[in-house]
Amino acid sequence: MAPRLSRPRYRFAISSARTIAPPHQITIAAHLYFTMTKPFRYEQAFARNIGWVTPAEQQQLRNKRVAIAGGGGVGGVHLLTLARLGVSKFRIADFDTFDVANFNRQVGAMMSTLDQPKVEVMARMARDINPEIEIEVFPQGIDAGNLDAFLKDVDLYVDALDFFAFQARKDTFATCARLGIPATTVAPLGMGAALLNFLPGGMTFEEYFRWDGLASDADKAVHFVVGLAPAGLHRPYLVVPEAVNFVERRGPSTIMACQLCAGVMGTEALKILLGRGKVLAAPCGVQFDAYRNKVVRTWRPGGNRNPLHRLMIAVGKRQLAKDLAAAGAAA
């Protein structure tokens, strides 16, 4: 029979261990203690979901499989949100490790996880919520060679790739369209979230964003940000404009945006996985900005072929040309 520690003794043991063991080993010790003394029960763990979902729907969520590409700013919190919703089968992909630069927004980024693979850290955190969870990790990320395996038997794809991962994003959404898999992306912009869904039989990612034929990744970035948030609610309060630089592949971020994205994504996932509630799909989109207390629903037939988008893209390209000229002068 497994030994039992009283809570005071457990606290003393953990407190003493802090002086001789690294944080992740303390976490493992805590996990083992509570596993021995308080076994996990799925129905109890997610009982507070009941009311917003029925017991039967909770079991449906338990058996759904979701694929998430990207384990950083939004990908990590997406995984934990769906794990707390009760989804119990995942595939996650990311080739990167956690760094200090991730601390401002990535839920898995801590001193105790520095230099550790993101997929391993996030899988560990998800299993700490639900020990019964099934997670298949793709530590090399995704590419054209493993997409079919990554998306096999998946009920929903959640996009959490880096903003500038253009080819991987294009290939993944194209594979979802070919396999008939619903896909959602919620972009963290400023202190808000911008939602787009792509459903089987509807407008595809390529039909909306129109990346084919674009000469450079910088052009794709302009098309991407215009398509993601045509309302542009985040732009007026960007107080350091030079922090956004498509040429250098960098931009500012906030934890508030990532958390908001997870809430929106989780709600869309619930509706798609359970088949209830209205799901807006491209060319419809929604942007909510907490800083400005505004929400805008957009409808852009033709996506980036829409005259409004074409005008915005032209403006964006002019700014891009200025950035390129400035970069050349600095060199």
Order of alpha helices (4+ residues) and beta strands (2+ residues): alpha-alpha-alpha-alpha-beta-alpha-beta-alpha-beta-alpha-beta-alpha-beta-beta-alpha-alpha-alpha-beta-beta-alpha
